[in-house]
């Protein structure tokens, strides 16, 4: 969205124009002023590019075993070393980014897709709809995140897709509750009353007038929940409930690495670092976005 | 205030109902037929039928639910199909282990989180503040199981200072118990410390900007006294209350941490139960966890109301 330029007030000098900045542009300008957030954004961009370009940038086939390169320490040939069956760890970390990032993004997409419409309905309609959805949310939030995700992933069967669905369902109440709270705050605003007074249908008021105004906290929550989802996917894969071998995943790589800690510590170091850096980047970006989207920030 | 608390208690009834439905539903979410699992390799149809009758698996789901709720209300959480032990007994055996870990983790989290949070607030905007924020964020972003593996690598494999895994009860040998639980407690406490640090920082900043702190400074009190006696005392109460809410994070974290350090607690119990399709155990553990979490949430709410007079109306 571009900045809107409007004519200057009558008292202003003739050659000056008053520039009203769009909220998106303002947020981007504020975000750019935060070096940590920009570095985090760059790290996320590199991770996404690595995941997308994995077949071209990974030095080896991630599932190709080599009995001559079993548990080799990091070297010029294998930058991150090799694993217990001679697979190149750098290649597996690069391919593993696909599992982790897609799990983070898709599961949060599922949570958004279910949580936001239900949160809008709960906040906007109120009454029984709100009471029912709120208690359901409370019940889901009362069961610790990972325990519920493990139970759901076990029910659906061990696979990356099912892990994403399990994490997505588990994260849904977070978005439902957040959207509901935001809608309740916005519902009584003058512009919503005005939209109602001119006869807009409920769906239009909810989607065109309320939803855009509850987006900033949702954007921040999306970023932070992707970080949680990346850890959750790694946890499920670590337990054998996510990505299945021989396909690489940071969590399952750590599970294998645990058995070879004294002989090949590099097997544990690099997949863990990859999770840490990715999660940290999303958390820093989330923090930066929170500040950038906060109207109280100059 | 009583009205607010009673309203909060009333809201718990439907929440607990939904929790019970959700937990009971887990039995039907887990894969496979439990009767087949219990029947063993031979899968004798007569035995399978007998198992179905014994565990009421042949009855309609609402009937099974009502029977389960009745049992739960009278303290009967069912029997482990694999271990042939009442679930309540298993809970009694494993809960103290996880509670010991939880208490130790909370101590680690509070000591680290509160200290760093205060330092960050006092040195607001300076290098130390930025550094502490990065450390806090790094703590939140470190996967528990990776930190656990790295600590085993360093303290057990490389230095040989601590045992890599296992558990000893404090009643048997408290030194050995401390040695086996210190690493998992740090791993668990680390993630919560980051959250507590952030809460402490914002509460302390608010307190340090308040009028009573300005008055204390104007009276000529030392900065240490202003920070530790005046600001901290007021800032910490809601922080400790909020710490209770982190209990869920702690239990989630315990699942993997106990797995890594081979600690026979709640987390290991639920993972083993999920993989062995031991439905009653899964339900029992999740139920106890959820109820504890709800109770702590309620206590946190009440605590918050008690320390914040504006919420009492």
Interface residues (C-beta under 8 A of the other chain):
Chain A: X131 X135 X136 X138 X139 X140 X141 X142 X143 X144 X145 X146 X147 X148 X150 X151 X152 X154 X155 X157 X227 X231 X234 X235 X238 X239 X254 X257 X258 X261 X262 X265 X268 X269 X271 X272 X275 X276 X279 X280 X283 X284 X287
Chain B: X11 X14 X15 X16 X17 X18 X19 X21 X22 X23 X26 X29 X30 X31 X137 X138 X140 X141 X142 X143 X145 X146 X149 X150 X152 X153 X157 X248 X249 X251 X252 X253 X255 X256 X259 X260 X270 X271 X274 X275 X282 X285 X286 X289 X290 X293 X294 X297
